[in-house]
Amino acid sequence: MNITVAGENSLIIYFGQTHIAETDSSQHQSLEVSPEIANQVQQAVTILTDSLGDLIIDLVPSYASLLVIYDLFRTDLHTIRPQIRQLLAEISQSSQSHGQLVELPVYYSVESGPDLELLAKNKGLSIEEVIELHQVQEYQVYAIGFAPGFAYLGEVDERIATPRLATPRQQVPRGGVGIADRQTAVYPSVSPGGWNLIGLCPQRMFDPEQTPTMPVKVGDSVRFKSIDRETFLSLGGVL
Amino acid sequence: MATPEHLTSGFVVKQPGPRTLLQDLGRYGYHHLGMTTGGPADPLAFSWANRLCKNERNTTALEVSIGGLVMECTVETKIAVCGANVPLTINGRTRALWRSHKVNPGDVVELSFATEGVIAYLAVAGGFQVAESFGSTATVVREGIGGLNGGKLESEDFLPCGGDGTSTSSDDDNSQCLMLSKGYRPVYGHHAMLRVIPGYQQHDFSRYQQRRFFSNEYTISAQSDRMGYRLEGPVIKADIDGILSEGICLGAIQVPPDGQPIILMNDRQTIGGYPKIGSVLSLDLGQLAQLKPGDKVYFEPITVDDAHNILHLADSYFKKIEPTLC
């Protein structure tokens, strides 16, 4: 664990080990992505929320880091950094997740997933195989961001991992289920986006009128379940 | 609490201007849902507009970019405009900025286009009465959250507010207006020195690259908005192209592979995967928000301790300055 200054009232905690991964053309500093690390991030969120209360303005958990924004009129760097270090010393290394398993229905089809056919062709798979590989996996919710309700899920089976589109779409429909490298996600609202679309999920991923606002949170797991066109429409899906 | 007066008293928007947004100090505690903070791009001008209306700091006011706002008043109250120099008229008569003014039903309040700076705030006594979403009225257009319906003001929008109670109050002070003396008002120019707290992936930028960043001038690009200010200038290269996506704080300076820094503002995305060299002091982001495309910025590194001292002093200074009765 490493705690680094991010800004005037922000610290970022990095979990696990950092290593440099070299790909063909570029160097990426990468922290390890694993359910164990994600679990540590989630434990840290709980511990800091419970113990620091009002000192915390906001927390941003992600794959292997946690951004802590604190109230500099109630504390300061030299007080809160050792406090955080001490609180997180006891974090358990176990991979036992405290999250819940959430099932999300998806209507996979060429009609609802404009990139499904090309993705299958490029990977030398049938459409049915792509769907099966996507829905058989249990995914971890690693991060929520980009837009309200956008949950980054990992990791997608290598056989269907596909880089983002070279040119992002101007408009991805709400509920669009996409793949970007080894990540997958459901677009919570209409937005521009470059992920490869393979289906549509009728369930709202972000609804300000509902409690909870989102069906998933960081630390939960997700499994997709293939549904047919009729079920999709009966669940409120729109084509 | 909603008396009939509350339902009908307020301001009718006649011309919304290119981008006028209802804002309070911002939405906090919802980053875990992917929601950004929003809030005033120039918090100091925002705070003064509210203070001159005797409001609490976190009271809902209008953020008017460039100007072009016309509203008709249906209530007896006070307003104040602070920030960019947008000529203010009430019923066609020129009125001073940085002071409160009485307005009456039927009055037409007009802000024409900014001659200095970009953003002005119009506050009203008691604030605009808008329902909060996720604990705040701050409008974030990208998310469709806050304000009246998640967007910028439109013609014929109605902005409810209570009266300032002049006629019923026994408080004599209430008939008087408040002004901030000239010496205390910020000055908006065409360049700004931005203080930076180095952090995040700072060490993934070589000493040479850091020196290059802190010793050069950058130009504000036309592609700048409430999400981020894009800069053009000497290319800065990190030793790495990308990082595993992580939380982004206000003012973070991210450097994409093209080497042109982006300063992330109030409506920033909550997580991102570009390396960051550090974060701009929040106090200086207000100055940045008042600059136009083509204006220049420079960077100066400061320590977190310096940042804390500066922010505590600024807060104490704001509280100690007494506006003049007029």
Interface residues (C-beta under 8 A of the other chain):
Chain A: T4 V5 A6 G7 E8 N9 S10 I12 I20 S26 Q27 H28 Q29 S30 L31 V33 V45 I57 D58 L59 V60 P61 S62 Y63 A64 S65 L66 L67 I69 L72 F73 D76 L77 A143 I144 G145 F146 A147 P148 G149 F150 Y152 P188 S189 F206 P208 T213 M214 K217 V218
Chain B: Y28 G29 Y30 H31 H32 L33 G34 M35 T37 S133 F134 R142 E143 G144 I145 I197 P198 G199 Y200 Q201 D204 D239 I240 D241 G242 I243 L244 S245 E246 G247 I248 C249 L250 G251 A252 P257 Q269 T270 I271 G272 P275 K276 G278 S279 L281 S282 V304 D305 A307 H308 L311 H312 D315
